[in-house]
Amino acid sequence: MTPEERDARRQLAELPMPLNTDSDLGRERARIARVAAEHAAERGAPDELLELLYEEYRAGGSAIPWLRKLLDLGHRNDVALRARIRARVAERLGEDAEALAALAKEAALTDGDWELALADFAVDPTRKAWEAFMRFCPSELQFERTQQAVLWLRSAGADPDRVYLAIAPWACTSELTRLVEDGLVDPKMVEASLDEVHVSPTARGMTLMSAAIGAQRRGNSAAVVRLVEASWATGAPADVLDGQLQSLREEADETLLALLEQ
């Protein structure tokens, strides 16, 4: 223990516990506790600092300091996932979306060279090109790099049909599902992809229901009905499909609702 940490802990021991953590005394204890925790982290004991940063975040502060410390400790996959998800709802949470997105990319090791290689893939997105792009990706980062890649390709205007056909058989992630449900992928491409791979009835049913949601966004009611029927025919559990179907019903007009009831 360093002299600075020892002194901070002595001060904490001498200060009374505040009745209100938002009082001057409460804030002073928090400041000293942070100093002690930071010195402890420097000597290889980061748990106390992580707990403090997490408590600050849960109390309404930014998640970025906590996620940054997790990343410094090597928790790349966890940070990439949490930062990417929070970036999507950052405005509602009062967070910095750009900083969170940058942190997610850093955690997934998606640097400039990675983006250059992805730009080459975007010119001609094929399954073979995707496999070559991901060949040397560490296994623990494959999922989040795929998520980051789909986000980048979407923002860059790459052909969503071809992107989906290239990547979905390899790993159908939530960002690919968003492409489908936002109506950017032709539902026929989704069905064609399913015909080429072996997936469980549950996964097939959920994917077809996502395609139905996408068809609804594209204004194709006939495809919605056909895909919903195909989804139920897979034998996927009803409780799994009900949530997606409810989402579809909430946005359906009277004509589509009538067709779904037939």
HELIX and SHEET records of a PDB file:
HELIX    1   1 PRO A    3  GLU A   14  1                                  12    
HELIX    2   2 ASP A   24  GLU A   42  1                                  19    
HELIX    3   3 ASP A   47  ARG A   58  1                                  12    
HELIX    4   4 ILE A   64  ASP A   72  1                                   9    
HELIX    5   5 ARG A   76  ARG A   88  1                                  13    
HELIX    6   6 ALA A   90  LEU A   93  1                                   4    
HELIX    7   7 ALA A   97  ALA A  107  1                                  11    
HELIX    8   8 GLY A  112  VAL A  123  1                                  12    
HELIX    9   9 ARG A  127  MET A  134  1                                   8    
HELIX   10  10 SER A  139  LEU A  141  5                                   3    
HELIX   11  11 GLN A  142  ALA A  156  1                                  15    
HELIX   12  12 PRO A  160  ILE A  167  1                                   8    
HELIX   13  13 SER A  174  GLU A  181  1                                   8    
HELIX   14  14 PRO A  187  ASP A  195  1                                   9    
HELIX   15  15 PRO A  201  ARG A  217  1                                  17    
HELIX   16  16 SER A  221  ALA A  233  1                                  13    
HELIX   17  17 ALA A  238  GLU A  251  1                                  14    
HELIX   18  18 GLU A  254  GLU A  261  1                                   8    
END                                                                             
